[in-house]
């Protein structure tokens, strides 16, 4: 079995010369694996659930907490917004105007600006969270005008499908990000897409963040 350090080295070799940031997804792994990843040089960690994240991240050594960035990548329920805002450096899974408004309101109450990504369901999968492109076209200007959030970019969770379809979906996301930037005069520096099974295709289509768990920890 490879160590986290070996896995990370292989992953970095895979994505050269791309500068995509590696986000370590610790959902199925304990704090010790996270510490191993930190010791190997990673500084970005993600969880799917707010409560799990607060418990796992909160128990880490101070050095790691002070020198790392923590991401929320799972669906954020409205009753967990208050706990999430301010406890994550980046909430990647904002999937509705209503949620964006709630995050902004609570951030303003706390006197902060919360960085977020907007999740786009460009495969139009039923039952999966995310804006359709039509919804985001309608709501984007209102979202970026909210005082308590800073929209840093877009996020996408691709379906399990063929490489050809993944290529199409990731390319479409990259093009769509550029369209939003051009049409709204607003820079979106981040494009979070690609996981353990499809990150190579994602980085070839402009991903700036890949979210990996199994590839890193198993």
N, C-alpha and C positions, 0 to 999 in steps of 0.2 A: 504494500500500500504506500502510495506517495505521501509525502508530507505536504502541508499547506504551502510551504516555501517552494517545493518542487513544482506543485501545481501552478502556483503564481508565476514562476519563471516560464513554464510552458505557455501559459496564457499570454504573458507579455510578448513572448516570441511570436505567437500566433497573430497578434494584432499590430506588430510593427509593419509599416512606419506610422500607423494610425495613432493619434493621440487620445483616443477614447479613454475616459476615466473608468476604472474597474470599481463597481459597487458590490461589495461582498454581502450577499443575502444570507442572513443567519437564521432564517425562519425555522429550519429543521435541525439547527446545530446549537450547542451550548456555548456559554461564555468562554470556555477554554479554547474553543476553535477560533472565536473572535480574537482572543488574545494572541493566538498563534499567527493569525493573519496580520494583526498589528505589528507583531515582532518581525514579520516578513516584509513589512513596508507599506501595507495597505492603511488607508486613513478614512475610507468611506464605507459605512455599514448600513444595512437596510433591514427592516422588519415589515411584516404585513399587517400586524395588529398593534394598536396603540398600547394596550395593557402589557402585552408580551414585550414590546420594545422598552417601555418604561422600567419594567422589572429587570430585563437583561442588561440594558445600557446603564441603568442606575446603579447596578452593583459592580460596575467595572472600576478598576483602579483610576485614581484621579488623573494620572498622566494620560491615559487613553481618552478619558472624557474631555480633557482640555485640548487635545491635539487631533481629534477626529471629527468628522461630520456624520450626522445621523439622518437617515432618510426614511420616510414612510412611503411604502410602495403599494400597499393594499387598499382596498375600498375603505374610505373614511366615513363611518356612520355619523349622522348629525349629532347624536348624543355623546360622541367622543371628541368633538371638535375642541371643546374647551381644554381638554387634557392634551390634545395634540399641538395646539398652537403654542409656539415658543419652546417646545421640547424637541422639535426636529429642525435641523438646518434647512431641510427641503422636504416639502410634502409633494410627492410626485403624482398623486392620484386624484387631483381635483377634476371632478367629472360632471359638474353642473353649475349653472349660474347661482342657484340657491346655495350650494356648498361654498362657492367662492365668496358670496356675500357674508355668510356666517363666519368664515375664517377671517375675513377682513374686519368685521365688527368686533370679534373677540381680540384680534391683534391690536386694534385701536384702543380697546379697553385696557390691554396690558402695556400699551405704550411702545409697541414694536411693529415692524413690518415683516410679515411672514413670506419667505420665498416659496414659490409653488411652481409646479408644472401642470399643464392641462392635459388630461388623458383623452386621447382620441381613438375611437373605435372605428378605424377606417375600413375594417373588414365587414362592418355592419352585422356583427355577430349578435344574435338575440341572447339576452340574459347576461351579456358582458357589459361592465361599466364603461363609461366614456362618452364624450360628445360625438355625435355624428358631425361630419364636416359642415353640413347645413346648419346645425344648431350652433356650432362655434362661430361660423361666419356671422350669424345673427347676434350672438352674445359677446363677441370678443371685445368690441370697443367699450362696452359697459364693464366688463371684467377688468380690463387694464386701467380703467378710471378709478377703481376702488382704492381707497387710501391705505388700507391695512395689508395689502398684499403686493408682491412684486412677481410678476409672471416672468419666469426665467426661460421657458421653452415649452416643448411638447413631450408627451410620453405615450408610448404605444405598447400594448401587449398583443403580440401576433398569435393567431391560432396555430394549432398543430396541422401543418399542411405540407405541400411539396415545396422544394427549394425554389421552383419557378414562381409559385404563388407568393412565397416570402419575399423574393426579389421584387415582385410587383408591388407588394404592400409597403415594404420599407422605402422603395424609391418614391412611391406616392406620398409617404409621410414627409420625406425630405423636400419634395416639390411643394407640398402644402405649407410647410413651415415658411418657405421662401415667399410663397404667395401672401401669407398673413403679414409677414414683415413688410413686403412691398406695398400692399394695399393699406396698411395702417401706420406706416412710418414708425414701426416699433421693432426693436431688435430682440430676437429670441435666440440667445446663444446656445441653449442646450436642446439636444434631441436624444431622449432616453429611449432606446429600443435595442432589443437583442438580449437573449438569456443564454443559459448554458448550451442549448441545442441549436441556436441560430445566430450567435453573436458575430460569426465571420461574415455572414450575409449582411447583417445590420451595419457593421462598421464600413463595409464597402458602399453603403448607401447613406453615409453621413452621420451615423450615430456618434454622439459625443459621450455617452454613458452606456455601459453594458452592465446588466444586473445578473451576477452569477453566484450560484450556490453550489450545486453538485460538482460542477467543473473545478471548483476551488477546494472544496472540503472533502470530497470522496476519493 
